[in-house]
């Protein structure tokens, strides 16, 4: 290894730089696609059934609320 680096230092450094840039690009695109898919799932939400909105008049009358005492 020392012989190769001493004979062709530019080639070794350029090769290492290209390798690290390739690794960096792979991680970058992996991270972007992961974030986009996660954001898509968060925005889409779920198709849960909505609860029925209503008011129970008989139940409210049964509470027998008189208001604040004086």
C-alpha positions as CSV (number, residue, x, y, z in Angstrom):
1,X,0.0,0.0,0.0
2,X,2.8,2.4,0.8
3,X,4.4,1.8,-2.6
4,X,1.1,2.5,-4.4
5,X,0.6,5.7,-2.4
6,X,4.2,6.9,-3.0
7,X,4.1,6.2,-6.7
8,X,0.6,7.5,-7.4
9,X,-0.6,9.7,-4.6
10,X,-3.0,11.8,-6.8
11,X,-4.7,8.7,-8.1
12,X,-5.2,7.2,-4.6
13,X,-6.6,10.5,-3.2
14,X,-8.9,11.0,-6.2
15,X,-10.2,7.5,-5.9
16,X,-10.8,7.9,-2.2
17,X,-12.6,11.2,-2.8
18,X,-14.8,9.7,-5.5
19,X,-15.6,6.7,-3.2
20,X,-16.6,9.0,-0.3
21,X,-18.6,11.2,-2.6
22,X,-20.5,8.2,-3.9
23,X,-21.2,7.0,-0.3
24,X,-22.3,10.5,0.6
25,X,-24.6,10.7,-2.4
26,X,-26.1,7.3,-1.6
27,X,-26.9,8.4,2.0
28,X,-28.2,11.7,0.8
29,X,-30.8,10.1,-1.6
30,X,-31.7,7.4,1.0
31,X,-32.4,10.1,3.6
32,X,-34.4,12.2,1.2
33,X,-36.5,9.3,0.1
34,X,-37.1,8.2,3.7
35,X,-38.1,11.7,4.7
36,X,-40.5,12.1,1.7
37,X,-42.2,8.8,2.3
38,X,-42.6,9.5,6.0
39,X,-44.0,13.0,5.3
40,X,-46.4,11.5,2.8
41,X,-47.6,9.0,5.4
42,X,-48.0,11.8,8.0
43,X,-49.9,14.1,5.6
44,X,-52.2,11.3,4.2
45,X,-53.4,10.3,7.7
46,X,-55.7,7.4,8.3
47,X,-59.2,6.8,7.1
48,X,-60.6,6.4,10.6
49,X,-64.3,6.6,11.2
50,X,-65.4,9.9,12.5
51,X,-67.3,9.9,15.8
52,X,-70.9,11.0,15.7
53,X,-71.4,14.5,17.1
54,X,-74.4,14.9,19.3
55,X,-75.7,16.1,22.6
56,X,-77.4,13.9,25.2
57,X,-80.2,16.2,26.6
58,X,-81.6,13.5,29.0
59,X,-78.1,12.9,30.4
60,X,-77.5,16.6,30.8
61,X,-80.8,17.1,32.6
62,X,-79.9,14.2,34.9
63,X,-76.8,16.0,36.1
64,X,-79.0,18.5,38.0
65,X,-76.7,21.4,37.9
66,X,-78.0,24.4,39.8
67,X,-75.1,26.8,39.1
68,X,-72.7,28.4,41.7
69,X,-74.0,28.5,45.2
70,X,-74.3,31.9,46.9
